[in-house]
């Protein structure tokens, strides 16, 4: 049974929570979309970070073995 906001004064605890209902499906779907975005970012950034480290390693090796 829903609480009618006009019946309970807003200063009470039940009155402050009366109009602030968020459906569970909205919370779960937003969490799911957030996880998908996070996984997409990780899948995008990890290869770039790996290539940066590989290029830094190759660059450091090429700097140390100059023979001229």
Backbone as CSV, one residue per row, in Angstrom:
resi,resn,N_x,N_y,N_z,CA_x,CA_y,CA_z,C_x,C_y,C_z
1,UNK,0.833,-1.163,0.000,0.000,0.000,0.000,0.892,1.246,0.000
2,UNK,0.640,2.146,-0.898,1.433,3.362,-1.014,1.002,4.380,0.032
3,UNK,1.934,5.195,0.459,1.661,6.243,1.440,1.322,7.521,0.693
4,UNK,0.191,8.111,1.021,-0.218,9.357,0.389,0.580,10.503,1.009
5,UNK,1.363,11.253,0.213,2.216,12.303,0.789,1.456,13.418,1.495
6,UNK,0.175,13.645,1.137,-0.566,14.730,1.779,-1.015,14.377,3.188
7,UNK,-1.126,13.077,3.506,-1.640,12.648,4.798,-0.571,12.749,5.876
8,UNK,0.658,12.384,5.573,1.741,12.377,6.554,2.569,13.643,6.366
9,UNK,2.864,14.352,7.428,3.672,15.572,7.288,5.096,15.247,6.824
10,UNK,5.691,16.092,5.990,7.023,15.812,5.462,8.113,15.827,6.517
11,UNK,7.863,16.371,7.694,8.893,16.407,8.721,9.114,15.039,9.361
12,UNK,8.142,14.126,9.261,8.320,12.799,9.852,9.160,11.923,8.931
13,UNK,9.639,10.791,9.456,10.508,9.904,8.671,9.748,9.255,7.520
14,UNK,8.534,8.805,7.763,7.740,8.187,6.698,7.322,9.213,5.656
15,UNK,7.109,10.420,6.072,6.724,11.459,5.125,7.854,11.853,4.200
16,UNK,9.082,11.804,4.671,10.211,12.158,3.813,10.499,11.070,2.792
17,UNK,10.111,9.815,3.105,10.337,8.721,2.162,9.138,8.442,1.272
18,UNK,8.033,9.142,1.455,6.795,8.796,0.765,6.890,8.992,-0.739
19,UNK,7.498,10.049,-1.218,7.539,10.324,-2.649,8.836,9.942,-3.323
20,UNK,9.713,9.202,-2.661,11.042,8.901,-3.206,11.183,7.408,-3.508
21,UNK,10.306,6.877,-4.315,10.348,5.456,-4.652,11.011,5.274,-6.004
22,UNK,12.064,4.463,-6.059,12.740,4.123,-7.314,12.524,2.628,-7.541
23,UNK,11.988,2.246,-8.692,11.737,0.821,-8.935,13.031,0.016,-8.973
24,UNK,12.939,-1.240,-8.523,14.122,-2.099,-8.499,14.642,-2.363,-9.906
25,UNK,13.755,-2.495,-10.877,14.216,-2.782,-12.229,15.053,-1.632,-12.778
26,UNK,14.750,-0.416,-12.369,15.541,0.729,-12.836,16.942,0.697,-12.226
27,UNK,17.019,0.315,-10.957,18.328,0.235,-10.294,19.160,-0.874,-10.926
28,UNK,18.548,-2.052,-11.120,19.284,-3.186,-11.688,19.678,-2.943,-13.144
29,UNK,18.793,-2.335,-13.918,19.143,-2.094,-15.320,20.234,-1.032,-15.443
30,UNK,20.196,-0.003,-14.598,21.269,0.994,-14.656,22.595,0.402,-14.194
31,UNK,22.561,-0.497,-13.213,23.792,-1.169,-12.795,24.321,-2.060,-13.915
32,UNK,23.432,-2.744,-14.621,23.860,-3.589,-15.743,24.479,-2.792,-16.870
33,UNK,23.874,-1.668,-17.199,24.428,-0.811,-18.249,25.775,-0.239,-17.810
34,UNK,25.896,0.104,-16.536,27.179,0.599,-16.025,28.274,-0.445,-16.119
35,UNK,27.933,-1.703,-15.820,28.923,-2.788,-15.927,29.329,-2.983,-17.377
36,UNK,28.371,-2.926,-18.299,28.713,-3.083,-19.718,29.628,-1.958,-20.198
37,UNK,29.366,-0.740,-19.771,30.227,0.385,-20.152,31.621,0.214,-19.563
38,UNK,31.702,-0.232,-18.300,33.000,-0.440,-17.661,33.805,-1.523,-18.374
39,UNK,33.148,-2.622,-18.735,33.840,-3.704,-19.448,34.305,-3.216,-20.815
40,UNK,33.483,-2.423,-21.492,33.889,-1.875,-22.790,35.097,-0.963,-22.680
41,UNK,35.125,-0.123,-21.649,36.288,0.753,-21.447,37.546,-0.052,-21.146
42,UNK,37.415,-1.082,-20.314,38.582,-1.905,-19.986,39.080,-2.628,-21.227
43,UNK,38.155,-3.158,-22.032,38.569,-3.853,-23.256,39.235,-2.907,-24.240
44,UNK,38.883,-1.647,-24.207,39.486,-0.670,-25.106,40.841,-0.200,-24.594
45,UNK,40.943,0.046,-23.293,42.151,0.660,-22.749,43.285,-0.330,-22.491
46,UNK,42.985,-1.577,-22.151,44.068,-2.522,-21.845,45.002,-2.771,-23.029
47,UNK,44.522,-2.994,-24.248,45.469,-3.142,-25.365,46.304,-1.888,-25.609
48,UNK,45.703,-0.715,-25.441,46.470,0.519,-25.640,47.567,0.663,-24.592
49,UNK,47.267,0.328,-23.359,48.277,0.391,-22.295,49.373,-0.633,-22.551
50,UNK,48.982,-1.829,-22.981,49.976,-2.867,-23.300,50.896,-2.449,-24.430
51,UNK,50.335,-1.854,-25.474,51.172,-1.397,-26.586,52.103,-0.271,-26.153
52,UNK,51.629,0.608,-25.278,52.486,1.692,-24.792,53.672,1.133,-24.015
53,UNK,53.422,0.135,-23.148,54.533,-0.479,-22.426,55.486,-1.212,-23.362
54,UNK,54.951,-1.889,-24.368,55.802,-2.597,-25.334,56.662,-1.609,-26.122
55,UNK,56.069,-0.514,-26.558,56.854,0.495,-27.284,57.900,1.141,-26.386
56,UNK,57.568,1.371,-25.133,58.551,1.935,-24.203,59.705,0.963,-23.993
57,UNK,59.406,-0.331,-23.902,60.468,-1.332,-23.752,61.346,-1.384,-24.992
58,UNK,60.740,-1.395,-26.172,61.517,-1.433,-27.421,62.375,-0.181,-27.533
59,UNK,61.812,0.975,-27.180,62.566,2.228,-27.250,63.758,2.197,-26.297
60,UNK,63.538,1.685,-25.079,64.651,1.637,-24.118,65.730,0.660,-24.574
61,UNK,65.337,-0.439,-25.201,66.339,-1.383,-25.692,67.111,-0.808,-26.879
62,UNK,66.451,-0.060,-27.719,67.148,0.514,-28.869,68.106,1.615,-28.444
63,UNK,67.826,2.297,-27.369,68.719,3.337,-26.859,69.983,2.743,-26.224
64,UNK,69.911,1.558,-25.644,71.061,1.011,-24.924,72.014,0.256,-25.847
65,UNK,71.591,-0.194,-27.019,72.436,-1.021,-27.869,72.904,-0.301,-29.133
66,UNK,73.185,0.975,-29.051,73.723,1.693,-30.210,75.216,1.387,-30.305
67,UNK,75.674,0.951,-31.496,77.086,0.614,-31.695,77.666,1.389,-32.879
68,UNK,77.724,2.671,-32.753,78.352,3.447,-33.817,79.075,4.625,-33.269
